[in-house]
Each structure stands twice: as structure tokens, then as C-alpha cells.
Amino acid sequence: TFKQQRATHSKIQAFKRELSFKDINEKSLQELRAWLKNHKKQAPATIEIVFKNIKKYLHAANDKGIRTPITYDKIQVKKTQSNFTFLIPSEVKTLYNFYNSDEINEDWRNILQRYLFSCFTGLRISDIKRLKEENFIDDNLVFVSHKSQKLQRIKLNKTAVSLVLLPHVFNGVYDEVNINRELKLIAHACGITKRLYYHSSRHTFATNYLIAGGQIQNLQKVLGHSKIETTMVYTHVVDSLMNNEIGFLDDIIS
């Protein structure tokens, strides 16, 4: 996103005011990595995002014939398991009840309509924006994923169907920045302490799908992941939840 690119640019400028392509070599990248870790105290996932973006622009430069001391293919971006926000069933129900209450204003209702739909389908915001009446066939959602450009078909559950208002699908027009800002306010109003953002709805769907007994292979298809390894991150989260909650059984005799 533009916000992410701008953040990377700011970090590089703080490290060195001007960093030309001829200055990008193995030594300067090692110094940048150490500076981000030790001086800026950046998380591993954040550091790798910076290097992913450097690699992206270096790739563009090399493609345009700009010779650099180190080429984009020599830059290694490490895979990290970052923490992500998701809602447990009781929190989803709290939002759903708020969505259906008389206390909610029109903008918040429209934003929650989109967010909750993704909590029950796993759709990205980029696909939510492109949905039209013709994408809904009986109780199925058929669409071309904006990210993968692949045709996907999702069987809609009753809750997801109830959140769709044909022929317009969703009410109002909102950009992602506005949605993310309002979601934080909505969470606060509902007593949810987690820092909500739109993509957390996708994490919520995936986590609760597995908790409910869904198969990882089916989840991969629903989310449109090309590699099962991408989907497997959710199994680690669910396993951790289950391991923590097994101790609740001690309450029976305590």
C-alpha cells in the first residue's frame, strides 16, 4: 500500500538522507538491517517489509538498465510469522448485535456490514469493493480474485447471505483508510480492546473456520492461497488457542 511504501521511505531517509542506487551494496544493507534492529527497535516482520520494498525498487531499476553493486536477486527477504488480529466468536457476535441495534449510525452500520461479511467469507477488501449483483448466484458467490486473478466460488452461509443487500450489495462508498479508522472506534464502542483493521476480518474467518472443525485444504481453496504453507499459519494459531484452553478443564474441580 502507499502507506507502507511511505513508511519504508521514511525509515531509509532516517538511516541515510540520500541513498542512491550506487550506494546499495551488501555492506550498506547489513548496516541498514542492524540500524533498524538496534536503533529503531523494529520488529523482524517490519524489517523484512523494508527489505522487500528495497528489493522491489531495485528490481525496477535493474529492469531499466540501471547497474547496481548488488542486484535485486541477491537480496534475501526472510519469511517471518507476524502476529495478526482476529476475533473470537463472542466478539464477532458482539459486533453483529451492534450492527443490528438501533444505537448504530448509518456509516458504522455500512462499514460493519462489509466487515462482518468478510468475517463469514474471508474476502479481501479489494474483492469486496468489486462485488456486484451478478456475482451472487443462489447461495454461491462467484468472483475473480483481484490479487490472484483466479476464478473463485464460495458457498455462502446464512449469516453472509443476510448481510447482502441486493441489488446494491453494500450501502455507501468508503475507502480503506476511512474503514480502518472507523473500525477502531466501533471496537471501542463495543468494548473490544483489540485494534481492528479490515484485514482482521479475513484472519477472523480463517481462525474460526478451523476452530469449528474445517479442513485446512478446504480453507486454502476458500482463501484462494496458491500455497498450503500460507494457510498453515492459521493452524499454529488454533493449536496455540487449544493448548491454552485445555487448562480450563481444571475449573471443573477448582
KAFEN-V194520 format. One record per residue. RES is the residue in three letters. SS is DSSP state (H for helix, E for strand, - for the rest). BURIAL is 1 if it has 9 or more other ideal C-beta (glycine too) atoms within 8 Angstrom, else 0. Layout:
# KAFEN-V194520
RES,SS,BURIAL ; RES,SS,BURIAL
This chain:
# KAFEN-V194520
THR,-,0 ; PHE,H,0 ; LYS,H,0 ; GLN,H,1 ; GLN,H,1 ; ARG,H,0 ; ALA,H,0 ; THR,H,1 ; HIS,H,0 ; SER,H,0 ; LYS,H,1 ; ILE,H,1 ; GLN,H,0 ; ALA,H,0 ; PHE,H,1 ; LYS,-,0 ; ARG,-,0 ; GLU,-,0 ; LEU,-,0 ; SER,-,0 ; PHE,H,0 ; LYS,H,0 ; ASP,H,0 ; ILE,-,1 ; ASN,-,0 ; GLU,H,0 ; LYS,H,0 ; SER,H,1 ; LEU,H,1 ; GLN,H,0 ; GLU,H,0 ; LEU,H,1 ; ARG,H,1 ; ALA,H,0 ; TRP,H,1 ; LEU,H,1 ; LYS,H,1 ; ASN,H,0 ; HIS,-,0 ; LYS,-,1 ; LYS,-,0 ; GLN,-,1 ; ALA,-,0 ; PRO,H,0 ; ALA,H,1 ; THR,H,1 ; ILE,H,1 ; GLU,H,1 ; ILE,H,1 ; VAL,H,1 ; PHE,H,1 ; LYS,H,1 ; ASN,H,1 ; ILE,H,1 ; LYS,H,1 ; LYS,H,1 ; TYR,H,0 ; LEU,H,1 ; HIS,H,1 ; ALA,H,0 ; ALA,H,1 ; ASN,H,1 ; ASP,H,0 ; LYS,-,0 ; GLY,-,0 ; ILE,-,0 ; ARG,-,0 ; THR,-,1 ; PRO,-,0 ; ILE,-,1 ; THR,-,0 ; TYR,H,1 ; ASP,H,0 ; LYS,H,0 ; ILE,-,1 ; GLN,-,0 ; VAL,-,0 ; LYS,-,0 ; LYS,-,0 ; THR,-,0 ; GLN,-,0 ; SER,-,0 ; ASN,-,0 ; PHE,-,0 ; THR,-,1 ; PHE,-,1 ; LEU,-,1 ; ILE,-,0 ; PRO,H,0 ; SER,H,0 ; GLU,H,1 ; VAL,H,1 ; LYS,H,0 ; THR,H,1 ; LEU,H,1 ; TYR,H,1 ; ASN,H,0 ; PHE,H,1 ; TYR,H,1 ; ASN,-,0 ; SER,-,0 ; ASP,-,0 ; GLU,-,0 ; ILE,-,1 ; ASN,-,0 ; GLU,H,0 ; ASP,H,1 ; TRP,H,1 ; ARG,H,1 ; ASN,H,1 ; ILE,H,1 ; LEU,H,1 ; GLN,H,1 ; ARG,H,1 ; TYR,H,1 ; LEU,H,1 ; PHE,H,1 ; SER,H,1 ; CYS,H,1 ; PHE,-,1 ; THR,-,1 ; GLY,-,1 ; LEU,-,1 ; ARG,-,1 ; ILE,H,1 ; SER,H,0 ; ASP,H,1 ; ILE,H,1 ; LYS,-,0 ; ARG,-,0 ; LEU,-,1 ; LYS,-,0 ; GLU,H,0 ; GLU,H,0 ; ASN,H,1 ; PHE,E,1 ; ILE,E,0 ; ASP,-,0 ; ASP,-,0 ; ASN,E,1 ; LEU,E,1 ; VAL,E,1 ; PHE,E,1 ; VAL,E,0 ; SER,-,1 ; HIS,-,0 ; LYS,-,0 ; SER,-,0 ; GLN,-,0 ; LYS,-,0 ; LEU,E,0 ; GLN,E,1 ; ARG,E,0 ; ILE,E,1 ; LYS,E,0 ; LEU,-,1 ; ASN,-,0 ; LYS,H,0 ; THR,H,1 ; ALA,H,1 ; VAL,H,1 ; SER,H,0 ; LEU,-,1 ; VAL,-,1 ; LEU,E,0 ; LEU,-,0 ; PRO,-,0 ; HIS,-,0 ; VAL,E,1 ; PHE,-,1 ; ASN,-,0 ; GLY,-,0 ; VAL,-,0 ; TYR,-,1 ; ASP,-,0 ; GLU,H,0 ; VAL,H,0 ; ASN,H,0 ; ILE,H,1 ; ASN,H,1 ; ARG,H,0 ; GLU,H,1 ; LEU,H,1 ; LYS,H,1 ; LEU,H,1 ; ILE,H,1 ; ALA,H,1 ; HIS,H,0 ; ALA,H,0 ; CYS,-,1 ; GLY,-,0 ; ILE,-,1 ; THR,-,0 ; LYS,-,1 ; ARG,-,0 ; LEU,-,1 ; TYR,-,1 ; TYR,-,1 ; HIS,-,1 ; SER,H,1 ; SER,H,1 ; ARG,H,1 ; HIS,H,1 ; THR,H,1 ; PHE,H,1 ; ALA,H,1 ; THR,H,1 ; ASN,H,1 ; TYR,H,1 ; LEU,H,1 ; ILE,H,1 ; ALA,-,0 ; GLY,-,0 ; GLY,-,0 ; GLN,-,0 ; ILE,H,1 ; GLN,H,0 ; ASN,H,0 ; LEU,H,1 ; GLN,H,1 ; LYS,H,0 ; VAL,H,1 ; LEU,H,1 ; GLY,-,1 ; HIS,-,0 ; SER,-,0 ; LYS,-,0 ; ILE,H,1 ; GLU,H,0 ; THR,H,1 ; THR,H,1 ; MET,H,1 ; VAL,H,0 ; TYR,H,1 ; THR,H,1 ; HIS,H,1 ; VAL,H,1 ; VAL,H,1 ; ASP,H,0 ; SER,H,0 ; LEU,H,1 ; MET,H,0 ; ASN,H,0 ; ASN,H,0 ; GLU,H,0 ; ILE,H,0 ; GLY,H,0 ; PHE,H,0 ; LEU,H,0 ; ASP,H,0 ; ASP,H,0 ; ILE,H,0 ; ILE,-,0 ; SER,-,0
